[in-house]
């Protein structure tokens, strides 16, 4: 059988397959102007799930902001403090407007990133013996880490497993877990009547940062019906989708703004429902979070709302850039970005899956959905050699970097999805418990895996067809018909 390579596809051929791509031509104009640094530096950027890219207009807006006045610490009432406070509060209002979140129902707490937002929830949530923490196995480690707060207060943590080759979670499993029984057992209808309130916290991502799977937003209402608060991780979802909190009434939504529009880094937020936020109890206080505190008396009085959770002095020179970024995003059109990235992702999936070696064996293994049904613009994969062995993702990282490709390798801080993708069983993982920390190679050897992770390719606001085409050409010319044992590498260590 003769193997199939990546036939050179012209832009015209691509547009014939995806005619809706022509409606996103505004991004090509922006690529040539606001994102011209990509082509000028010959960068092929394929890591938008890791970080978004900023337009030159966003940097200009920042320069205009900081040069237009003098800004001081917001925790005062002098002119420069008021100027800084005005910038911060304008950005806060812009965030709530972006989510269509009523200021009466929601507030936005500025943090360093989505991770810091998750920690705010974890450290202050009222976990206890009767208050559980339920989460999907597909979650970022910043969400997984909340379980340590739950454990410290003797709350039970329960993971809902991923099933099937698409690595999804079934609604039946969600209902069973929230109903208080083990996933493999049926649950009583009486457990879902919504009468038992505040039974715990349910956490899941709107979009997986590993596979791109989009988990149903309807689960928010299901969890509420079962008496659970909901932390909806939107970090990977928001760069290409809108989230309307007047309809999807999640209690906590952690966000990293650099993932949405590239700049500023070091600024995120927690969008939180005010009534749920009022039930949190912080284990400490700091400057900026109290109305008053006494050393001799040993007491303190926390401030109300978002101020109780914004430790110290917020990044008042960068937070106004969130408004600039949102204005830029809306000007381009989130629907336009979504349409373009869906076209590129669909085309790339088809082309990668069509690649075969001369012996008929596939060149790539996709983790997660192989089509565009309920998935985002993120593809996780491994490359396979002629014999079907996995090519070590660290070797691919070196070789792709050498030709100017910026993609992601590893498990992407999502061990649950990685364990499901690589079929790592519970018994093997428990065998590592209590062992001293080792290297990646030692863990891989202990688990009997051929490699320590996967590759991740993701599209975003400045992506174009040539980016996707360059990646397919790289895989085809570098790895099709490649035999790892002929590369002068240690057997299976790098292949």
Residue pairs with C-beta under 8 A, 6 or more apart in sequence:
1 358
1 359
1 360
2 358
3 356
3 357
3 358
3 359
3 360
3 480
3 481
4 354
4 355
4 356
5 355
5 476
5 480
6 351
6 354
6 355
6 472
6 473
6 475
6 476
6 480
9 351
9 469
11 465
14 21
14 347
14 465
14 469
15 21
15 22
17 347
18 343
18 346
18 347
20 339
20 343
21 339
21 340
21 343
21 344
21 465
23 336
23 339
24 336
24 337
24 339
24 340
24 343
26 332
26 333
26 336
27 332
27 336
27 337
27 340
27 461
27 462
27 463
27 464
28 464
30 55
30 332
30 462
31 38
31 39
31 462
31 464
32 39
33 56
34 55
34 56
34 57
35 53
35 55
35 56
35 461
35 462
36 56
37 43
37 56
38 45
38 53
38 462
42 404
43 404
43 406
44 404
44 405
44 406
44 467
44 470
44 471
45 53
45 406
45 462
45 463
45 467
46 405
46 406
46 407
46 408
46 457
46 458
46 459
46 463
46 467
46 471
47 406
47 407
47 408
47 456
47 458
48 239
48 377
48 458
48 459
48 460
48 461
48 463
49 209
49 236
49 239
49 259
49 378
49 408
49 412
49 456
49 458
50 259
50 408
50 456
50 458
51 258
51 259
51 262
51 265
52 239
52 258
52 259
52 260
52 261
52 262
52 460
52 461
53 262
53 460
53 461
53 462
54 261
54 262
54 263
54 325
55 261
55 262
55 328
57 324
57 328
58 261
58 262
58 263
58 321
58 324
58 325
58 328
59 263
61 321
61 324
61 328
62 263
62 264
62 318
62 321
62 324
65 87
65 320
65 321
65 324
66 317
69 80
69 83
70 79
70 80
70 83
71 80
71 83
71 84
71 87
71 316
71 317
72 78
72 80
72 81
72 83
72 84
73 81
73 84
73 313
73 316
74 81
74 84
74 85
74 88
74 313
74 314
74 316
75 81
75 287
75 288
75 313
84 316
84 317
85 316
87 316
87 319
87 320
88 110
88 314
88 316
88 319
88 320
90 320
90 323
91 110
91 319
91 320
91 321
91 322
91 323
92 107
92 108
92 110
92 306
93 103
94 322
94 323
94 326
94 327
95 108
95 269
95 271
95 322
95 326
96 102
96 103
96 106
96 107
96 108
96 271
98 326
98 330
99 106
99 243
99 244
99 245
99 253
99 271
100 244
100 245
100 246
101 245
101 246
101 271
102 246
104 274
105 245
105 273
105 274
105 275
106 245
106 271
106 272
106 273
106 274
107 271
107 272
107 274
107 277
107 305
107 306
108 269
108 270
108 271
108 272
108 306
109 117
109 120
109 269
109 270
109 271
109 272
109 306
109 309
109 310
110 267
110 268
110 269
110 306
110 310
110 314
110 315
110 319
111 117
111 120
111 254
111 267
111 268
111 269
111 270
111 310
112 266
112 267
112 268
112 315
113 256
113 258
113 266
113 267
113 268
114 140
114 142
114 233
114 235
114 254
114 255
114 256
114 259
114 268
115 142
115 254
115 256
115 268
116 268
117 252
117 254
117 255
117 268
117 269
117 270
118 142
118 143
118 145
118 146
118 231
118 233
118 254
119 142
119 145
119 146
120 270
120 280
120 309
121 146
121 201
121 231
121 252
121 254
121 270
121 280
122 145
122 146
122 148
122 149
122 150
123 149
123 282
123 283
124 280
124 281
124 282
124 283
124 309
125 131
125 146
125 149
125 150
125 201
125 229
125 280
126 198
126 279
126 280
126 281
127 133
127 149
127 150
127 152
127 153
127 154
127 155
127 200
127 201
128 153
128 154
128 155
129 154
129 155
130 199
131 155
131 198
131 199
131 200
131 201
132 150
132 155
132 156
132 157
132 158
132 180
132 199
132 200
132 201
133 146
133 147
133 150
133 155
133 156
133 157
133 158
133 200
133 201
133 203
134 157
134 158
134 160
134 177
134 178
134 200
134 201
134 202
134 203
134 228
135 143
135 144
135 146
135 147
135 157
135 158
135 159
135 160
135 202
135 203
135 204
136 159
136 160
136 162
136 169
136 174
136 203
136 204
136 205
136 215
136 416
137 159
137 160
137 161
137 162
137 169
137 416
137 417
137 419
137 420
138 162
138 167
138 169
138 204
138 205
138 208
138 210
138 211
138 213
138 215
138 414
138 416
138 417
138 420
139 203
139 204
139 205
139 233
139 414
139 416
140 205
140 209
140 233
140 235
140 413
140 414
141 413
141 414
141 415
142 233
142 254
142 413
143 203
143 205
143 231
143 233
144 415
144 416
146 201
146 203
146 231
147 157
150 156
150 157
150 201
151 157
155 200
158 177
158 182
158 183
159 416
160 169
160 173
160 174
160 177
160 183
161 169
161 173
161 183
161 420
162 168
162 169
162 416
162 417
162 420
163 169
163 170
163 173
166 211
166 213
166 368
166 369
166 370
167 208
167 210
167 211
167 213
167 367
167 368
167 417
167 420
167 421
168 213
168 215
169 204
169 215
171 216
171 219
171 222
173 183
174 219
174 222
174 223
175 187
175 192
175 222
175 226
176 182
176 183
176 184
176 185
176 186
176 187
177 183
178 192
178 199
178 202
178 222
178 223
178 226
178 228
179 187
179 188
179 191
179 192
179 226
180 187
180 191
180 199
181 187
181 188
181 191
191 226
192 225
192 226
194 224
194 225
194 226
194 227
195 227
196 226
196 227
197 227
198 227
198 229
198 279
199 226
199 227
199 228
200 227
200 228
200 229
201 228
201 229
201 230
201 231
202 219
202 223
202 228
202 229
202 230
202 231
203 230
203 231
203 232
203 233
204 215
204 219
204 231
204 232
204 233
205 215
205 232
205 233
205 234
205 235
205 236
205 237
206 214
206 215
206 217
206 232
206 233
206 234
206 236
206 237
206 241
206 243
207 213
207 214
207 215
207 234
207 236
207 237
207 241
207 376
207 378
208 214
208 215
208 236
208 368
208 376
208 378
208 414
208 417
209 235
209 236
209 378
209 412
209 413
209 414
210 367
210 368
210 378
210 380
210 411
210 412
210 414
210 417
210 418
210 421
210 454
210 456
211 367
211 368
211 369
211 375
211 378
211 380
211 417
211 421
212 236
212 345
212 368
212 369
212 375
212 376
212 377
212 378
212 379
212 380
212 458
213 368
213 369
213 374
213 375
213 376
214 237
214 374
214 375
214 376
216 374
217 232
217 243
217 248
219 230
220 230
220 232
220 248
220 249
220 250
221 249
223 229
223 230
224 230
224 249
229 251
229 252
229 276
230 250
230 251
230 252
231 250
231 251
231 252
231 253
231 254
232 243
232 248
232 250
232 252
232 253
233 253
233 254
234 243
234 253
234 254
234 255
235 254
235 255
235 256
235 259
236 259
236 376
236 378
237 243
237 376
238 255
238 259
238 260
239 259
239 260
239 261
239 337
239 460
239 461
240 334
240 337
240 338
240 341
240 376
240 377
240 460
241 334
241 338
241 376
242 334
243 253
245 253
245 271
249 273
250 273
251 272
251 273
251 276
252 270
252 271
252 272
252 273
252 276
253 270
253 271
253 272
254 268
254 269
254 270
255 268
255 269
255 270
255 271
256 268
257 264
257 267
257 268
257 269
257 322
257 325
258 264
258 265
258 266
258 267
260 325
260 329
261 325
261 326
261 328
261 329
261 461
262 325
263 321
263 325
264 315
264 318
264 319
264 321
264 322
264 325
266 315
266 318
267 315
267 318
267 319
267 321
267 322
269 322
270 309
274 305
277 305
277 309
282 289
282 302
282 308
282 309
285 293
285 300
285 302
286 311
286 312
287 311
287 312
287 313
288 307
288 310
288 311
288 312
288 313
288 314
289 302
289 303
289 307
289 308
289 309
289 310
289 311
290 300
290 301
290 302
290 303
291 301
291 302
291 303
292 300
292 301
293 299
293 300
293 301
294 300
302 308
329 337
329 461
332 461
337 460
337 461
340 459
340 463
341 376
341 377
341 459
341 460
341 463
342 372
342 377
344 377
344 459
344 463
344 464
344 465
344 467
344 468
345 372
345 375
345 376
345 377
345 378
345 379
345 459
346 371
346 372
347 465
347 468
348 379
348 457
348 468
348 471
348 472
349 366
349 370
349 371
349 372
349 379
351 468
351 472
352 363
352 364
352 366
352 379
352 381
352 472
352 475
353 362
353 364
353 366
353 370
355 362
355 363
355 364
355 472
355 475
355 476
355 480
356 362
356 363
356 480
357 363
357 386
357 480
357 481
358 386
358 481
359 386
361 384
361 386
361 387
361 388
362 384
363 383
363 384
363 475
363 476
363 479
363 480
364 381
364 382
364 383
364 384
364 475
365 381
365 382
365 383
365 384
365 390
366 379
366 380
366 381
367 380
367 381
367 382
367 417
367 421
367 454
368 375
368 379
368 380
368 421
369 375
377 458
377 459
377 460
377 463
378 456
378 457
378 458
379 456
379 457
379 458
380 412
380 417
380 421
380 454
380 455
380 456
381 454
381 455
381 456
381 457
382 390
382 391
382 393
382 451
382 454
382 455
383 390
383 391
383 396
383 455
383 475
383 479
384 390
384 391
385 391
385 479
385 482
385 483
385 484
385 495
386 481
386 482
386 483
387 483
387 484
387 485
389 450
389 484
389 492
389 495
390 450
390 451
390 495
391 451
391 479
391 482
391 484
391 495
392 450
392 451
392 452
392 493
392 494
392 495
393 409
393 410
393 451
393 452
393 453
393 454
393 455
394 409
394 451
394 452
394 494
395 489
395 494
395 495
396 409
396 455
397 407
397 409
397 455
399 478
400 407
400 474
403 474
405 470
405 471
405 474
407 455
407 456
407 457
407 471
408 455
408 456
408 457
408 458
409 453
409 454
409 455
409 456
410 452
410 453
410 454
411 417
411 418
411 452
411 453
411 454
412 418
412 453
412 454
412 456
418 424
418 453
418 454
419 429
421 454
422 449
424 447
424 449
428 446
428 447
428 448
429 447
431 446
432 443
432 446
432 447
435 446
438 446
440 452
441 452
441 493
443 452
444 450
444 451
444 452
450 492
457 471
459 467
459 468
484 492
484 494
484 495
485 491
485 495
487 494
487 495
489 495
